[in-house]
Amino acid sequence: MMGAYNGSAALAGLPDSTTAVEIRIAGDRLVLRAGSTLLGDWALSEVRLTQRGERFVLEANGEELLLRIPEGDAFWAEASAVDGRLADAVESLELATPGDARDARAHADEASTASGPRWWRFWDPTAWRAWRWRGAAWRAYRAEVQSLDACIEQRRRFLADSEESLVAAKRALAWASGVGPRHIPVGMGSSETGLATVPEVTLFEVGPGHGRVWAAVDTGEVHYTDRRMVFSGSTEIEFRFDDLTAVESRPNGLFVSVSSHLRPHLLGGDGERLHSVLESCRAVAGGGLPLDPFEADIDRLSRAAATARDRLEDLIRVRADVPAPPRS
């Protein structure tokens, strides 16, 4: 009697190792081939095999091989005819993990005392050499690609952060490009030069009278010179550059603290714009040009983004070139 059955085989717990195989019963032997490669040739009387519908668990030397045979019932019947120790019972449990395979063996062992064994045993060290190598190869492949994927994700985040910082620096440069000598509606000394105005600003103060919570007290504009920043609304509040002790761009505006005021202030509005114009005017006050604080940042951030992009592309190429182990 001789029968050949097409199916697939995979090492338990490694679905990526699945490969198409031919399972053949030749006399009293079970022969397993993947294309022209001989994977095993065993005596039926030495094989340990458990059936679950069209799936089978085959064991040797601590390795578990999952076989899927569409004509599983015909294969089982033919194998049973060769080796009478196989029982007729068939269970429907799906096998996908080593734990499932262990459960299948336990069920088979329990049933063997009542209805006879439903498995064959074999131990042939050389027959599984190829499968042992493939199992190790797939585990090494998976570890390598997972490590590369983690590095790629890290590089993507770094690139995204670099590009976001570059966009912010270019916005600051655009706002600073509007800084230059002009008339502003505040009193100035003869050696003082007006440089910029930012409209639609709300003045917030915090103090005992406001329960230590920011409270809007005025609306107006912020005018900049080469010496100071002036909020101009129903009242005027001056922030001289030499007196600044803290400046911070916030989502809701520009936090400003100066040594000449008892309480800090929040200039509500576009905090990035207010801060960029302030830094540009302070550069002019120090003898520089309005764009000086930003051009160097843009150059640095552009180079950082380009480097991050190149390294990301290199990693993606390396990941694509990792050879997967053969399936047959």
Residue pairs with C-beta under 8 A, 6 or more apart in sequence:
1 25
1 27
1 78
1 81
1 82
2 24
2 25
2 26
2 27
3 24
3 25
3 74
3 75
3 78
4 22
4 23
4 24
4 25
5 22
5 23
5 24
5 69
5 70
5 71
5 74
5 75
6 20
6 21
6 22
6 23
6 69
6 70
7 20
7 21
7 22
7 23
7 67
7 68
7 69
7 70
8 18
8 19
8 20
8 21
8 67
8 68
9 18
9 19
9 21
9 32
9 34
9 39
9 65
9 66
9 67
9 68
10 17
10 18
10 19
10 65
10 66
11 17
11 63
11 64
11 65
11 66
11 131
11 134
11 135
11 138
12 57
12 63
12 64
12 65
12 66
12 95
12 97
12 98
12 100
12 101
13 64
13 97
13 98
14 135
14 138
14 139
15 96
16 138
16 141
16 142
16 324
17 134
17 135
17 138
17 325
17 327
18 327
19 34
19 327
19 328
20 34
20 35
20 327
20 328
21 32
21 33
21 34
21 39
21 67
22 32
22 33
22 34
23 30
23 31
23 32
23 67
23 69
23 75
24 30
24 31
24 32
24 33
25 31
25 44
25 75
25 78
25 79
25 82
27 82
28 43
28 44
28 45
28 82
28 83
29 41
29 42
29 43
29 44
30 40
30 41
30 42
30 43
30 44
30 47
30 79
31 38
31 40
31 41
32 38
32 39
32 40
32 41
33 39
34 327
34 328
35 328
37 130
37 328
39 127
39 130
39 131
40 124
40 127
40 128
40 131
41 127
42 122
42 124
42 127
43 122
44 79
44 82
44 83
44 120
45 83
45 120
46 120
46 121
46 122
46 123
46 124
47 58
47 120
47 121
47 122
48 58
48 59
48 60
48 119
48 120
48 121
48 122
49 56
49 57
49 58
49 79
49 119
49 120
50 56
50 57
50 101
50 104
50 105
50 108
50 118
50 119
51 72
51 76
51 90
51 91
51 118
52 90
52 91
52 92
52 93
52 94
52 95
52 104
53 72
53 90
53 91
53 92
54 68
54 69
54 70
54 71
54 72
54 73
55 66
55 67
55 68
55 69
55 72
55 94
55 95
56 66
56 67
56 68
56 69
56 72
56 75
57 64
57 65
57 66
57 67
57 95
57 101
57 104
57 105
58 64
58 65
58 66
58 67
59 65
59 101
59 105
60 122
60 123
60 124
60 127
60 128
61 123
61 125
61 128
61 132
63 128
63 131
63 132
63 135
64 98
64 101
65 131
66 95
66 96
66 101
69 75
73 90
76 86
76 90
79 86
80 86
80 88
83 120
85 116
85 117
85 120
86 117
86 118
86 119
86 120
87 111
87 112
87 115
87 116
87 117
87 118
89 111
89 115
89 118
91 104
91 107
93 100
93 103
93 104
93 107
94 100
95 101
95 104
105 119
108 117
108 118
108 119
111 118
112 118
112 119
134 325
134 326
137 325
138 325
141 322
141 323
141 324
141 325
144 322
145 319
145 322
148 315
148 318
148 319
148 322
149 319
151 315
152 312
152 315
152 316
152 319
155 308
155 311
155 312
155 315
156 312
158 308
159 305
159 308
159 309
159 312
162 301
162 304
162 305
162 308
163 305
165 301
166 298
166 301
166 302
166 305
168 272
169 294
169 297
169 298
169 301
170 298
171 272
171 276
172 272
172 275
172 276
172 279
172 293
172 294
172 297
173 291
173 294
173 295
173 298
175 272
175 273
175 276
175 277
175 280
176 276
176 277
176 279
176 280
176 290
176 291
176 293
176 294
177 290
177 291
178 196
178 277
179 195
179 196
179 224
179 277
179 280
179 281
179 284
179 290
180 195
180 196
180 290
181 193
181 194
181 195
182 194
182 195
182 196
182 197
183 194
184 194
184 195
184 196
184 197
184 223
184 224
184 225
185 223
185 232
186 194
186 223
186 225
186 230
186 232
186 236
188 194
188 225
189 227
192 225
192 226
192 227
193 225
193 226
193 284
194 223
194 224
194 225
195 224
195 225
195 226
195 280
195 281
195 284
195 290
196 223
196 224
196 277
196 280
196 281
197 221
197 222
197 223
197 224
198 221
198 222
198 224
198 269
198 270
198 273
198 274
198 277
199 221
200 219
200 221
200 269
201 219
201 220
201 221
201 222
201 231
201 253
201 267
201 268
201 269
201 274
202 216
202 218
202 219
202 253
202 267
202 268
202 269
203 216
203 217
203 218
203 219
203 220
203 231
203 233
203 237
203 265
203 266
203 267
203 268
204 214
204 215
204 216
204 217
204 253
204 265
204 266
204 267
204 268
205 214
205 215
205 217
205 263
205 265
205 266
206 212
206 213
206 214
206 215
206 263
206 264
206 266
207 263
214 266
216 268
218 231
218 233
218 234
218 235
219 233
220 231
220 232
220 233
220 234
221 231
221 232
221 233
222 229
222 230
222 231
222 232
222 267
222 274
223 229
223 230
223 232
224 230
224 277
224 278
224 281
225 281
226 281
226 284
226 285
227 240
227 241
227 285
228 238
228 239
228 240
228 241
229 238
229 239
229 241
229 256
229 278
229 281
230 236
230 237
230 238
230 239
231 237
231 239
231 265
231 267
237 261
237 265
239 256
239 258
239 261
239 265
240 258
240 260
241 281
241 282
241 285
243 258
243 259
243 260
244 256
244 257
244 258
245 257
245 258
245 259
246 255
246 256
246 257
246 264
247 254
247 255
247 256
247 257
247 275
247 278
248 254
248 255
248 275
249 255
249 271
249 272
249 274
249 275
250 266
250 271
251 271
252 266
252 268
252 271
253 266
253 267
253 268
253 269
253 270
253 271
253 274
254 266
254 267
254 269
254 271
254 274
254 275
254 278
255 264
255 265
255 266
256 264
256 265
256 266
256 267
257 264
257 265
267 274
276 294
279 293
279 294
280 290
280 291
280 293
280 294
281 290
282 293
283 289
283 290
283 292
283 293
284 290
